[in-house]
Amino acid sequence: MDFAFDARTEELRAKLLAFMDEYVHPAEPVAEEQRAALASPWDTPAVVEELKAEARRQGLWNLFLPDAEYGAGLTNLQYAPLAEITGRSPHLAPTATNCAAPDTGNMEVLAQFGNEQQKKQWLEPLLAGEIRSAFAMTEPEVASSDATNITTHIQRDGDEYVITGRKWYISGAMNPDCRIFIVMGKTDPDGADIRRQQSMVLVPRDTPGVTVKRAMQVFGYEDHSHGGHAEVVFDHARVPVANLIGEEGGGFAIAQARLGPGRIHHCMRLIGMAERAIELMCRRAVSRTAFGKALAQQGVVQNWIADARVTVEQLRLLVLKTAWLMDTVGNKGAHTEIQAIKIATPRAVVGILDRAIQLHGAGGVSQDFPLAELYASARTLMLADGPDEVHQRSLARRELKKYL
């Protein structure tokens, strides 16, 4: 394993770091001011569109897609340090570079499993950043951490599918630019193999029977950053059979293919969040005085900063190893490591952010610093893409199997 950055990665890192310093970080307060003045809190601030135009002009666009036909053609190992950089401003930078979830996973699904018509109608405008999308899987009535539990029904009726079900925490669905849902439901609920009962279909937002019912709050506030999280009801919504992605019964396999890259992208960005937290901790520590000396001279503060640095270095190496394995032996070969980073990274970054908040006192939980929002994001990722406990269960089984 050689984790030295190659020439292309170094070039893109330099451009992206400059883009962050010159455009993204100065735009953070501007985006908040503009959002407060919008008619709808879900509309996109003008500065975000300006960032997207600049990122595209600089070639910092669709960096996540390994297929050069659609994206930058980077390996996971090349993309990892770039995603980390965007994680320093997770509510602006990924969107600015068209590398934001859930669009990233949806574009990967369409690129890998979509037919030519689906790619033309939906993938191309997503690649251009002209529309947004949502992935509708999680349901309130069942434990969706076990995807075989989902109850949304996709029933064939002639040349159409009829979709009935209720989804929630559907990221991005409040955004008026969200034009398409990838919906996971059961086309064969009585099938013998529980992992062949599910299918995925494309459902345009304006389909009769589709209702974006309400915004779901996160830690008591509405997440406006990328279009919120919504409860969505599908009440006998009809779409053509041609909207099926792949084959009937292939939904579970497609979901697993989608989640592998998604998990590593989240972990890459989480490390960027942690780096920003460390920077804020250090700046706070050298600028504030308590009990007669700078916070930076307090032993407990030094311990927090040292522990955070050690943790980030460990996490980064594990994420880079995972990226390298995904490139060399595929997602299945990197299964253990993908689960390991999904368990370790959000948990550790939540701890770092918690210490950073503590160091900032009341400011840490206020809107004057990004720490509270970063904390909410990191804590949510202990649930998103499968709760930690699901990954621990699977990882433990894999380890125990060696001794059975």
N, C-alpha and C positions, 0 to 999 in steps of 0.2 A: 504494500500500500504506500503510495507516494501522494501526499496531500499538498505538495507544492503547487501553487497556482500556475497554470500554463499561461502563455502569452495572451491568448484571447480573454481569459478570465481576468488577468491583470488589467487589460485595457478596459474591459467593461466595468470592473470595480472602480477604477479611477474616474470614469465618466459618471458612474452612478453616485459615487461619494460627492462629486462636485455638484451633481444635479440635486442631491439632498440638501447640501449646504446652501446652494444658490437659490433654489426654488421651493423645495418641499417644506423645510423647517420654517422659513419665513411665511409660508402660506397657511400654516396651522391656525394662527389667530385670525387670519383673514377669512378662512373657511367658516370658523365659528361665528364671526360677525355676520357674514353673508347668510348663513343658515338661519340665524335668528330673525333676519329680515324677510325671509321667504314666505310666500303665501302658505305653502305646505312644508312641514319639517322634513318631508321625504324627498323634496326636490333637490337636485344637485346644485351646489353653489357654483357660480361662474368660474371661480378660481380653479376648481377641479378640472373643468374642461380646458382651461388654459394650461394646466400642468400636463394633461394628456397630450395636448398638441405639441408641447415642448419635448416631452419624452419621446413621442413618435418621431419628431424631427431629429432627435439625437440618436435614434436607433435603439432606445431603451424600451422596447415594446415586445410584448408576448415572449418574454425571456424564458418562461417556464416550459414552453412546448418543445420537446426534444426532436420532433419531426420538423426538419428544415422547410418542408412544404408549407407549413402553417406558422411556425414560430422561429425562434433564434437558432434552433438545432443544437442546443447545449445539452451536455450530459447532466445527470443529477449532481455529479461532483463539481461541474462547472457552475451550475445554477445555485448551489448551496450558499456560497459566500455572498451572492447577489441578493438572495432572499433574506439573508441575515441583515443586510444593510436596509432593505425596505421595512424590516421589522422594527426599526427604530422609530418609524412613524406609521404604525400599522393601519391607521384609519385614512391615510392619504396616499402613501407611496405605492402600495400594491394596486390601488385603483388607477393612479396616475400612469403606471406602466402596463396596465391591462393584465395584471397578474394577481387579481383579487379573487378570493373564494366568494361564492360558489361557482363563479364563471369559469375559473381554471379547470375544476373537475368536470364541469359540463362540456367545456370545449374538448377536453381529453376524451370524454365518452363519445362525442360526435365524431371526432377525428378518427377514433379507433373502431367504433361500432356503427356509426351512422352510414346511411346510404347516400348516393350522390345528391339526390333531391334534398335530403335533410341537411346535408352540408351546405348546399347552395342557399337554402332558405334561412337557416339558423346559425350555422357555424361561421359563415363569412361575415355577417354583421356583428357577431360576437368578437371575432378576430379584429374587426375594424373599430371596436369600442363604441359602436353605434347603438347597441341595445344591451340590456342586462338580462340575467336569467336566474332561475331558482331550482333547487333540487328538493323535491317533495317526498320525503320518506318517513320522518318521525311522526308518530301519532300519539295523541293524549290518552287514549283508552287502553293502550297496551304498553308493556315494557319493550320499547323499540330498540333497546340495547341488544335484544335478540331479534334480528331482522325477520326471522321466520314467523314472528308474532303478528306482523302487520295485517290489518283487516280490510284495507281499501280494496274494493272489488273492481276488476277490469273485465267486463263481460262482453264477448263478441256478439254483435247483432248485425248479421249480414256483412256489409262492407264497413261497418263502424265498430268501435269499441265504446262501451258505456262505462264511465268511471264514477264510482260512488264511494265517498269516504271523507274523513276529516284528518287534516294534517296540522301540525303546529311547529313553532320555532323554525319556520321555513325562511332561511336567511336571504335577504335581499328582496323579498316579495312585496314589501311596502314601497319600494322604489318605482315610480311611474314608468321608468325606462325598462323595468322587468317585463319582457314581452312573452317569455316562454318558460314553462315548467317542464322539467323531467320528472314524471310521476312514477313511483314504484308502487305496484299493487299486485294482487293475486289474480292471475288468469285461470289458474287451476287449483282452487283452494282444497280440493280433495285428492290431489295428486299423491302418489305413494312416496316420492322423494320430497321432503319438506324444503329442499333447496332448489327444486325445479318448479315450484308453484308460482314464483314471482316473475313479473315482466316489467319492462319500462316503456312508457309511451310519452310522446311529446304532446303537451297540451298548451295551446296558445292562451295567454291570459284573458283574451276577450271572448273565449269560448262560452256560450250560454251554459249556465249551470256551475260556473266557476266563480266563487265569491271570496275575495280577500276580506275576511271578516273583521279582524282587529290586529293591532300591533301587540306583540308580546314584549313585556318589559324584561330587562336584564338587571338584576340587583336593584329593582325598583325604579329604573329609568328606561326610557326608550332609546335604543341604539340607532342613532341617525346616521352613523358614519358611512355605511355602505348600503343603506336602504332598509335597515331594520329587520326584525324577525316577525313573521306573521302567522296567524291561524288562517288556514285556507280550507274552504269547504268545496267539495266536488259533489254536486247533486245531479246525478244522471247526465253528466257532461259527456257529449259525444264528439269523437274525433275519428278521422278516417283510419282504417286498418293500416294504411301506409305510414302512419305515425309511430308504429311499433319500432323500437330500437333493437336491432339484432333479431333474435327469435323469441317466440313464446317460451317461457320457462328459463330464459337466460338472464333475468334481472338480478338474481343473487350474485352470479359470477361477474356481471358488469359492475355491480356495486363494490365488490371486492377489488376489482381492477381500478376503480375510481378512487377508492379510499387509500390505497397504498401510497401513491404520490401525494395525495392530499395530506396525509399524516406527516410525511417528511417535510412538506412545505410549511405546515403549521409549526413544526419544531424548529425549522430554520429561522422563521420569523420570531419565534419566542426568544431565541438567543439574542436577536437584535433588540428585543424589548429589554432583556436583562442587561445588555451593554448600555442602553440608554439609562436604565435605573442606576447602574454603577456610576456613570458619568454625573448624574444628578446628585447622587449621594456624596461624591467627592467634592463637587462644587459647593454643596450645602455645608459640608463638614469644614471646609477651609474658610467659609464666609461667616460662620456663626460662632458666637462665644457663649458659654454657659459655665457657671461656677468658676469663673476666673481664668478659663483657658478655652482655646478653640475646640470645637467639637472634634476636629481632626486629631487632637491630642488625647481624647478620651479613649481609654483602652477598649471599651465595648464597641465603640464606633470603628476602631481599627480592625477589630475582630470581624465585624459585619462585612467590611469592605474586603478583607483578605479572604474570608470564606466565600464571598460572592465571586471573586476572581477565580478561585480554585474550582468552584462549581461550574462556572461558564466554560473554562478550559476543558474540563472533563466532558461536559455535554457536547461541546463542539466536536471533539474527537469522535465521540460515539455517533453523532449525526453524520459526520464526514465518512466514517466507516460504512454506515448504512447506505449513504449515497453511492459509495464505491461499489458495494455489493449489488445494489440495484442495477448499476451499470454493467457489472461483469457477470453476475449469475441470475439476474432477474428478480422480480418482486417476491416470487416464491422462495428463492434461495436466501433472500434477505428477511424472511418472515420474522424470525426471532428478533433481529435487530430493529425492525420497524416497530414491533411491539415494545421493545425495550425503550426506544426513544419516546414513544407515545406515553409510556408510564413515567419515565424519569423527568422529561423536560418540563411539562407544565407544572408538575409538583414543585420542582426545584425553583423555577422562575417565579412562581407564586410566593415562595419563601423569600427570594431576593427582593421582590417588589414590596412585600410586607415590611421588611427592614427599611427599605427606602422611604416608605410612607411614615414609618415610626420616626425616622431621622428628620423628616420634614414637619413633624408635629401636625398641627391643625391644617397647615398648608398641604400636607400629603393627601388628605381626603377631600380637598377643595377642587374647584375647577381651574385654579390658577396654575396648577402643575398637571402634567399628563399621567401622573402615577395612579390615580384612582381608576381612570379609564383603562389603563394598561392592566391593572390588577383584575378588573372585571373581565377583560378579554382573556387573560391567562387562566383565570379560575374557570371560566366557561369551557376552555379547551380541555379541562379534566373530564368533561362530559361529552364534548363534541367528538365525532368520528369514533364513537365507542367509549364508554366510561372506562376509567383505569382498571376497575375490577374485572371487566371482561377480558382485557388484555393480560392481566395477571393470571387469570384462570387458564387462558390458552397457553401462555408461556410456561406456567407451572406444569401443565399436562405434557408439553413438549419435553421439558426437562425430565420429568418422571418416567416418560416412555423409554428413556435410555436404560432404565434399571428394571423394566418389567419383562 
